């Protein structure tokens, strides 16, 4: 029996260019605009639980693996 492969959820990426950091040094900065150094620091401390933690972990992976091009069309559509 063949099981369908999981497809990435485009809503997760869309949220990264729409939602802002709710607290801390970078409060009100779009998640996609957080500096890698801050994301590395958060990663070392442990991302917060829940949806925000998942979003921060996702943008961390995108930025540290050179995948920011995935967000380019979403940024364009936001304007």
PASETOR-623423 format. One record per residue (C-alpha): x, y, z. Coordinates in Angstrom, 3 decimals. Example, Ala and Ser with C-alpha at 12.3 -4.5 7.8 and 13.67 -1.06 7.14 Angstrom:
2
<rec <12.300, -4.500, 7.800>>
<rec <13.670, -1.060, 7.140>>
This chain:
79
<rec <0.000, 0.000, 0.000>>
<rec <1.383, 3.409, -0.987>>
<rec <0.995, 6.254, 1.467>>
<rec <1.038, 9.804, 0.130>>
<rec <4.113, 11.806, 1.087>>
<rec <3.592, 14.698, 3.459>>
<rec <3.370, 18.001, 1.652>>
<rec <4.769, 21.155, 3.250>>
<rec <2.133, 23.469, 4.622>>
<rec <2.414, 26.838, 2.815>>
<rec <0.568, 28.514, 5.698>>
<rec <3.591, 27.907, 7.931>>
<rec <5.881, 29.821, 5.575>>
<rec <3.276, 32.539, 5.074>>
<rec <3.112, 33.078, 8.824>>
<rec <6.871, 33.704, 8.931>>
<rec <6.495, 36.781, 6.721>>
<rec <3.377, 38.042, 8.529>>
<rec <3.828, 37.411, 12.255>>
<rec <6.007, 39.511, 14.518>>
<rec <8.111, 38.523, 17.499>>
<rec <5.852, 39.081, 20.517>>
<rec <8.551, 39.729, 23.138>>
<rec <12.194, 40.378, 23.880>>
<rec <14.931, 42.368, 22.218>>
<rec <13.353, 41.971, 18.783>>
<rec <9.739, 42.552, 19.780>>
<rec <7.599, 43.584, 16.772>>
<rec <10.199, 42.402, 14.201>>
<rec <8.820, 40.038, 11.552>>
<rec <9.893, 36.480, 12.288>>
<rec <11.534, 36.254, 8.864>>
<rec <13.631, 39.350, 9.686>>
<rec <15.073, 38.060, 12.955>>
<rec <18.871, 37.922, 12.798>>
<rec <20.538, 34.515, 12.687>>
<rec <22.562, 35.379, 15.798>>
<rec <19.333, 35.836, 17.784>>
<rec <17.848, 32.629, 16.400>>
<rec <21.055, 30.774, 17.336>>
<rec <20.818, 32.173, 20.857>>
<rec <17.170, 31.116, 21.150>>
<rec <18.074, 27.692, 19.787>>
<rec <20.773, 27.287, 22.455>>
<rec <18.290, 28.276, 25.206>>
<rec <15.433, 26.244, 23.743>>
<rec <12.634, 27.613, 21.621>>
<rec <9.419, 28.413, 23.493>>
<rec <6.676, 25.784, 23.409>>
<rec <3.748, 25.849, 21.035>>
<rec <3.184, 27.535, 17.713>>
<rec <5.737, 30.323, 18.223>>
<rec <8.441, 27.791, 19.051>>
<rec <7.642, 25.846, 15.895>>
<rec <7.765, 29.052, 13.831>>
<rec <11.090, 30.107, 15.356>>
<rec <12.549, 26.635, 14.797>>
<rec <11.363, 26.773, 11.181>>
<rec <12.910, 30.180, 10.453>>
<rec <16.091, 29.030, 12.226>>
<rec <16.317, 26.013, 9.904>>
<rec <15.543, 28.133, 6.840>>
<rec <18.211, 30.718, 7.650>>
<rec <20.936, 28.329, 8.788>>
<rec <20.477, 26.141, 5.705>>
<rec <20.431, 28.940, 3.123>>
<rec <16.764, 28.480, 2.227>>
<rec <15.617, 32.102, 2.553>>
<rec <14.759, 32.099, -1.148>>
<rec <11.659, 30.105, -0.166>>
<rec <10.292, 33.237, 1.498>>
<rec <11.032, 35.663, -1.367>>
<rec <7.746, 35.180, -3.271>>
<rec <5.783, 35.339, -0.025>>
<rec <7.460, 38.611, 0.928>>
<rec <6.608, 40.032, -2.499>>
<rec <2.954, 39.035, -2.172>>
<rec <2.783, 40.687, 1.237>>
<rec <3.504, 44.154, -0.153>>
